[in-house]
Amino acid sequence: MSDIKLNISIKEENNILFKRCIRKLLESTFIVGDKDEKLYAFISRESNRQDISDYLRMIGFDVLVDTNVKIAMLKTHEADEDAVGLKRANIVTFTTEQYHLLLVLWEVYLENLGYNEENVVMRGDLIDKIKAYEVDIGSRKLSAAMELFKQYNLIDFDVKDKTEDAIVTLYPSLQFGWDVAQFQTVSAEYMKDGGLQEEQEGSEEEEDEK
């Protein structure tokens, strides 16, 4: 592996934004334009993104900026993806219940696209949707999962508001909140269960027609 060299120069007026972007990425993985406008505006500029990328490279990370959905995401630097001894600090392994919930949240996000400037859902409606998809998750596990998703800037909500009218904001970062291998396993199980149910319903309809 070649030597790592760091040669960046941050203007004094940009010092705070540079540091905040670095810390936000390491803390929450994502910077969401709809939530942190100043940080996203800073990191989305090519020169600033390159400086941040060079800095993160020193510890084995890089940053991906997607201007289509206005997010910046911390990721493992491609040169260090298979490096032994480097903990993948920004990778969280969700439980099966949390992945099922994540699928529901993503489905709701897609359903709401284009209707309002913000992509939001009321807590009560979200719980109804969770029940409709037959996701088996208790109230405590639901609260823990929602707080975890909030921590990583996948969603946002007022943790003190437990009413059915509480607003949950859904961010486009939801589409990146997957560990690919685990997502494939969970989604395959989910689709299999759904497929079996549809097959059974189809067989019942055929019997009725006979």
Backbone hydrogen bonds, N-H to C=O, Kabsch-Sander energy under -0.5 kcal/mol:
donor,donor_aa,acceptor,acceptor_aa,energy
5,K,3,D,-0.6
7,N,5,K,-0.5
11,K,9,S,-0.5
14,N,11,K,-1.9
15,N,11,K,-0.6
15,N,12,E,-1.1
18,F,14,N,-2.6
19,K,15,N,-2.4
20,R,16,I,-2.7
21,C,17,L,-2.4
22,I,18,F,-2.1
23,R,19,K,-2.5
24,K,20,R,-2.6
25,L,21,C,-2.3
26,L,22,I,-2.1
27,E,23,R,-2.1
28,S,24,K,-3.1
29,T,25,L,-2.0
30,F,28,S,-1.8
31,I,72,A,-2.4
33,G,31,I,-0.5
33,G,70,K,-3.2
35,K,32,V,-1.3
36,D,32,V,-3.4
37,E,35,K,-0.6
40,Y,36,D,-2.5
41,A,37,E,-2.7
42,F,38,K,-1.9
43,I,39,L,-2.6
44,S,40,Y,-2.2
45,R,42,F,-1.0
49,R,45,R,-2.9
50,Q,46,E,-2.3
51,D,47,S,-1.8
52,I,48,N,-2.5
53,S,49,R,-2.6
54,D,50,Q,-2.6
55,Y,51,D,-2.1
56,L,52,I,-2.6
57,R,53,S,-1.9
58,M,54,D,-0.6
58,M,55,Y,-1.1
59,I,56,L,-1.8
60,G,57,R,-1.4
61,F,56,L,-2.3
62,D,75,K,-2.8
64,L,73,M,-2.8
66,D,64,L,-0.5
66,D,71,I,-2.9
67,T,65,V,-0.7
70,K,66,D,-0.8
71,I,66,D,-1.7
72,A,31,I,-2.3
73,M,64,L,-3.0
74,L,29,T,-2.7
75,K,62,D,-2.6
77,H,60,G,-2.4
80,D,77,H,-2.3
81,E,78,E,-0.7
83,A,80,D,-1.1
86,L,83,A,-0.9
87,K,85,G,-0.7
89,A,87,K,-2.0
91,I,88,R,-1.9
92,V,90,N,-0.6
94,F,92,V,-0.8
99,Y,95,T,-2.2
100,H,96,T,-2.3
101,L,97,E,-2.3
102,L,98,Q,-2.4
103,L,99,Y,-2.1
104,V,100,H,-1.8
105,L,101,L,-2.7
106,W,102,L,-2.3
107,E,103,L,-2.1
108,V,104,V,-2.6
109,Y,105,L,-2.5
110,L,106,W,-2.3
111,E,107,E,-2.2
112,N,108,V,-1.9
113,L,109,Y,-0.8
113,L,110,L,-0.6
115,Y,112,N,-1.9
116,N,112,N,-0.6
120,V,118,E,-1.0
121,V,168,V,-2.1
123,R,166,A,-2.8
124,G,164,E,-3.0
126,L,122,M,-2.4
127,I,123,R,-2.4
128,D,124,G,-2.0
129,K,125,D,-2.1
130,I,126,L,-2.4
131,K,127,I,-2.2
132,A,128,D,-2.4
133,Y,129,K,-1.8
134,E,131,K,-1.4
135,V,130,I,-2.3
136,D,134,E,-0.6
137,I,135,V,-1.3
142,L,138,G,-2.5
143,S,139,S,-2.4
144,A,140,R,-2.4
145,A,141,K,-2.4
146,M,142,L,-2.6
147,E,143,S,-2.2
148,L,144,A,-1.9
149,F,145,A,-2.6
150,K,146,M,-2.1
151,Q,147,E,-2.1
152,Y,148,L,-1.4
153,N,150,K,-1.8
154,L,149,F,-2.7
155,I,149,F,-0.8
156,D,169,T,-1.9
159,V,157,F,-0.8
161,D,158,D,-1.4
162,K,160,K,-0.9
166,A,163,T,-1.3
168,V,121,V,-2.8
169,T,156,D,-3.1
169,T,167,I,-0.5
170,L,119,N,-3.4
171,Y,154,L,-2.2
174,L,171,Y,-2.1
175,Q,172,P,-1.6
176,F,173,S,-1.8
177,G,174,L,-1.2
178,W,176,F,-0.6
180,V,178,W,-0.7
183,F,179,D,-3.0
184,Q,180,V,-2.5
185,T,181,A,-1.7
186,V,182,Q,-2.8
187,S,183,F,-3.0
188,A,184,Q,-1.8
189,E,185,T,-2.0
190,Y,186,V,-2.5
191,M,187,S,-2.9
192,K,188,A,-2.2
193,D,189,E,-2.4
194,G,190,Y,-2.1
195,G,191,M,-2.8
196,L,192,K,-2.5
197,Q,193,D,-2.0
198,E,194,G,-2.3
199,E,195,G,-2.4
200,Q,196,L,-2.3
201,E,197,Q,-2.4
202,G,198,E,-2.5
203,S,199,E,-2.1
204,E,200,Q,-2.1
205,E,201,E,-2.0
206,E,202,G,-1.9
207,E,203,S,-2.1
208,D,204,E,-2.0
209,E,205,E,-2.0
210,K,206,E,-1.7
